[in-house]
């Protein structure tokens, strides 16, 4: 175990309080005692316990210390990109026409099926480096652009290699992201195949790599009953549900997530009040993805205020993916949380740290209380609120190596 060090010369410290849903500690002239990559103590520098007084110091350089961001919903790995399609959309071509001509998600599926594991890993590392430089210390990442067993297995293998290389990732199986073209719209048949054959086979090939299963429960994609079948198959394999829920219309995804005791229900732009109450009662964390709403040019921002009012511990995420959120920017997500979801700065900050981590069962991330992982960001700002206020600035944190 490495020796104790004291991080000092901080303008302040901002951290969610893990003992409460929405309380945030704001401590001026703070210090932290760190050992073995963990926080031992934090508080005002003048209150530093005598036991740490003689420890070597780390110079914070007058910055604000904050926990690293956690991104609990990404589609990190895929082949190709869809910038050409994006420009067609800007020229007024509707998505339905792009999709009918073989574009849209099908284009990404084609490119992903052609990608080797080495290519997927190289692309993943580049994206992970970008996210890390912007302050993301842990993320969730999904399969789901393979839509056939071997391509899904390559995505899972690539994620396993990224994790083995030291990246902090939780991995989700999402073969039910869409109905592959070759199934001709047979959602029922495809859902049965995923539940009965693919999930068990993927877990058998890469035991212990995936922690979660996800399904795109949406009108015209997978029904609540088809979603339930896949999620229950996943639960029998030890995969906890995370649900793509109520994104484009009310489908009952939030209610299904509550019924299953899911780790999260994600998107939720069309969540019902009953769904919010059910999520709060079942402690399902809503994960809201405002960069997707922005990029799709929609006005249906997820009802964050109503969810917080219903008692939900709302989290924020990027939904990074090539079609609807090519966004690797946690500050954009934070800003949209404040400016469009009408969260306070402290709420949006907590949603992208503590609640994001908890939706992944990571109690030691997203805060800086004793026991937390010392994944500390240093922001050279007068106040962390400026991360949102200077809305166009590409601020980058410095990192503490405990
Ligand atoms: Zn997604």
Boltz pocket constraint, residues with backbone or C-beta under 6 A from the ligand:
constraints:
  - pocket:
      binder: B
      contacts: [[A, 73], [A, 74], [A, 75], [A, 244], [A, 319], [A, 321]]
      max_distance: 6.0
